[in-house]
């Protein structure tokens, strides 16, 4: 299990107290802040079908049942839509608190059913055949104006995962402000864009950044929904505010189009 302790073992432990104290101070100042949840965003990179099957079996048979039992519901698992190059598998795991996230690896280590169900994945190493090439893992905190992940209706659909990178930390906070107090999330919903979650990256690569997920019936719906949003008078008014200019607060936008696996809970 030590190899699987992702963010907690390698990066988060030295700064856990810092984030716990910070979040604790904020939570006392606002009931909305107290309702925020946290997301672990994992992106697996795999080079062949054997690795993809192994990771999917692990998630379906071991990780998701165990995490559901520990309180993490609505776990999303997605493959790339029209993938190119190495296969990517995107996983989003919600947690009710930082404490729940920090405890999860020790709880899984003591879960016999999880260990048995996930043995092929958990014990894979370089002497046999690795389960995957790499895992990129980030810890996100939800936004005040969308504190909880919202699961869309279960039907055939696509998802868009978008990451906005900012040139500096103040700029990153300004973009989050634009989504919250600036009303961008509300405009999204009113104009037909359907968000699943929004999160500020607390720990992870390419910070400062925020990540959010939208869902659409298909690419035609995607194109029309963004067109409607872009033409909205209220959006044009908000985006014209000098402090919210893209050139000042966004340095790069990255997006992935995704489709849910058959066992995804989103």
N, C-alpha and C positions, 0 to 999 in steps of 0.2 A: 503493500500500500504506500510506502514512502515515495515511490516513484510517481504515484498518482495524486500527490497532495498539491498539485497545480499551484495556484496562487498562494494558498495559505502557507505552505511549507517554504516556498522559495522567496516570496516577496511580501505577503501581507502581514505575517507574524510580527516583524519589527515595527510596523506602523499601525498595528491593530488598535492599540490604545489611543493613538492620535485620532483615528476615525471614530472610535467608539465615543470618546469624549466630545468630539465635534458634533456628532449626530445627536448625542444626548443633550448637549446645550441647546441645539436648535429645536429639538422636539418639545422642550418645555415652553418655547416661545409661541408655538402655533399648533392648534389642533390638526391642521392640514399636514404640517411637518411630521406629526406623530403617526399619521396614516401612511407615510411613504413606505414603499417596499424596495427590495433590492433584487438585482438580476445578475446571475452569472451567465455571461455570453461565451460559449465555447465554439470555436471553429476548428474542426478536425480536417487535416489534410491527409488524403490517402492516395496511393499510387495504383491500386488495382482492386478488382472486384472482391477478392478474398478479404482484404482489409475492410472494405465497405460493409460486407456481410457480417464480419466479426464485430465491428463497432455497433452496427444496427442491432444485432442480436443482444449485445451487452446492454444497450440502452433499453430495448424493449423488455427483456426478460429479467434484468437485474437492477439497473440504475433507476428507471422510472418507478417501478413498484416500490422500491426501498425509499426513494425520495418522497413519493406520495404519502407513504406511511409516516414519514417524518414531518409532514406538513407542507411540502412543496407541491402545489397543485398546478395544473395547466402548463405542463412542460412541453415546449415545442421542439420538434425535430424536423429539419428541412434539408432537402437536397437542392443543388443549384438548378435553376431553369435554364436550359440551353448551355450547359457547362462546357468550359474549354480547359484543356490541360488536366492537371491533377484534380481528382474528385474532392469536393468540399462537403462537409456535413456540418450544419449550423444547429446549435442547441441553445435554447434559452430556458434557464431554470430560475423561477421566482423564489424569493425568500422573504418571510415576514419581517425579518430584522437582521442586523449585522451579526448578532449573537447566533442566530440560527445558521448563518453561513459559516461562521467560525467553528461551530461544533460538528458540522456535517461529516467531515472526513473521519473523525474519531468514532462517530456513531456508525458509519458504514463499516469501519474496520471491525466493529464488534457485532455486526449483523451477519449471523451464520448463513441465513438464506441468501442474502446478497452475495456473500463471498462464494458460495457454491454456484449460484446461477451465473455469476460473472467470471468464473475461474479462467476460462479460455482467454478472455481479454486481460484480466488482471495479472496473469502469470506470463503473458507473452513477452519475450525479450529478444535481444539481438542474436542469441545463440540458436533460436528456432526461426521465428518470423515475427517481426514487430506488428502490433495491432494497428498502427497508423504511422505516418511520417512525423507529424508534429501536431500539437494542440496550441492554439492561441486562445487565451482565456482572459476575460475582462470582468470587472465588478462594476455594476452600474447602480445608480440611485434614481428612483423614479421622480417625475416632475410633480410639483404642487398641483397643477391644473389637470393632471392625469395620474393620480397616485397609485392606481391599481391597473394591472394588466387587464385588458378587455378581450375576451375570447369571442371571435366572430362566429356566425352561424356555420355549422358543419356542412360544407358542400364543396364541390370542385372550385378551386380558387388559386390565385397566385399571391405572393407576398413580395414586398419590396423592403429591403433592409438598407437604411440610409445612415451614413456617418458623416457628420459635419465637423471638420477640424478647424480650429481657430488659431490665429497667429499669436495669441497670448491668453493668459488666464482671465484677465478682465474682459477681453473680447468674447471668450467662451461663456462667461457669466452673462454678458449682455445678450447673446443669442438665446440663452435659456430664459432670460427675462422677456425677450420678444415672444417666445412661445407661451409663456405663462401670463404675466401682466399685460404684455403687448397684444394678447388676444389671438395669436396665430393658431393655437390649438383649436379654439372655438371656431375660427374661420375654416380650418380644415374640415371639421365635422359638419358645419353648415353647408359647405359647398360640395360635399359628397366624398371627400377623402376620409377613409376609415382607419384610424390609428389603432394599433394593438398595444403598444407601449412606447413610452419615451424614457430615456435614461441618460444621466450624466455619468461619464466614465470617471470613477474614482481611482481605479487601478487598471492599468492596461496599456497597450502600445499607442503611440501617436497622439498622446495627450498634448494640450487640452482638446477634448472632443465630446460630442454627444451622439447618441445613436437612437434611432426610432424605427418602428416597423409599421407599414401600412399594408392593407389587403385590398385586392381587386378581384372581380369576376374573371377577367382575362386582360390581355394587353390592350385591347380596344377600350375597355373600361378604364384602364390605367391612363391611357393617353387623354381620354375625354375628361376624366376627373381632374387631372392636373391642368388641363386647358381651362376648365371652369374656375378652378381656384385662382389661376394666374390672372383671369379677367375680372375677378371680383373687385368691386369698388372699395370695399373696406380693406382688402388686402393691399390694394394699390396705395391707399392712404397710409397704412401702417409701414409698408416697405419704403415709403418715401421719407420717413423720419430719418434725419441724418445719422443719428446714433445707431440705427439699425441697418445701415447700408451694408450690403454683402461684402464689399471691398474692405470694410473696416473690421468685420467680425467673423468672416469665413475665409479660410485660406485654401480649403480643398473639400470637395464632396465626393464621397465614395458610395457606390450603391451595388447591391446584389439582388437579383431576382431569384425567388425561391419557390419551391412547391413542398407541401407537407408530406411526410412519409405516412404510410397507412396507420401507424401507431402514434403519430403525433397527437398531443392533446390540445393543440391549437390548430 
